[in-house]
Amino acid sequence: MFIDYAKIHIKAGDGGRGIVSFRREKYVPKGGPDGGDGGKGGNVILKASKDENTLRSFRFKKNFKAENGQPGGSNNKTGKSGKDLVIVVPVGTIVKDEEGNTIADLSRDGQTVIVAKGGKGGKGNAAFASPTNRAPRTATPGKPGEEKDIVLELKLLADVGLVGFPNAGKSSLIRAVSDAKPEIADYPFTTLQPHLGYVFFDDRDFIIADIPGIIEGAHKGKGLGLRFLKHIERTTILLFVLDITDEPEEKHKKLMDELEKYNPKLLKRKRAVVLNKIDLVDKIDEKLYKGLFSEEVFFISALKKKGLKPLLKWISESLKED
């Protein structure tokens, strides 16, 4: 199951309390204050990892707490600090607060962010000693660690995003050119979750994302809607995969309209039109079809694996330019 949204509760560790203590040494009859400070509470840290590709691990576990700091000790010993809690999330995770403000965008493998800071340790009575108060009996408790709810949103990182209506052949295409194995069938919304495929061509490797089919009104949340449109935002190149037998010009206009209404900046991305299912057409007037679109146009049969090399070469060269 692909999960790209999670809301979790995090709690950093509380600081340890300071203590009241006096020296009781054999040859120091009057002693003196030696109560140590408490240790600092552990932080809650998020760390991005390329080994994770979904937020599935947060489906059932919702609460996370770092370790508390330990109390101070006698002989001016500071308490042990609490261990930081490191939570691993997929690369591409955006961290937000409850109001929707972005805290961090973890777009690189190994990138970290402190999302809740541990509380400071309290002061022991040794810290309050002064010429006028040589035997203080005061110590302070540790500060509480930060506690909050945060939202995790995953946006896939890919070089190429496949965009198209259901049954246009996106799953067949990604299966034909990569190591991804999405389900393929002749009914709408076969693809219910994004798939990433690794492609190696012309001494270059790149990632293709099969984004689930868009329908009219997707920008308003219809169909699979906003849930998967956001994954397109990370891609460098957009491929409009269209069924050549099913009004490709009209479908292209509708896709452009949905993307513009969702995020106009997407139309500034490098893109191409991929006319699929040419094996179902007896004769193709390529010049006529190319005149229908402003983008580069490719004619393929993902099922028969025809016309793929020119498309992959264009992708490879386009990525080199970027």
Beta strands, then each sheet from edge to edge (+ up, - down):
strand 1: 5-11
strand 2: 44-49
strand 3: 63-65
strand 4: 85-90
strand 5: 93-96
strand 6: 102-106
strand 7: 112-116
strand 8: 147-154
strand 9: 160-163
strand 10: 195-201
strand 11: 204-210
strand 12: 237-243
strand 13: 270-276
strand 14: 296-299
sheet 1: 3+ 1+ 8- 5+ 6-
sheet 2: 4+ 2+ 7-
sheet 3: 10+ 11- 9- 12- 13- 14-
end
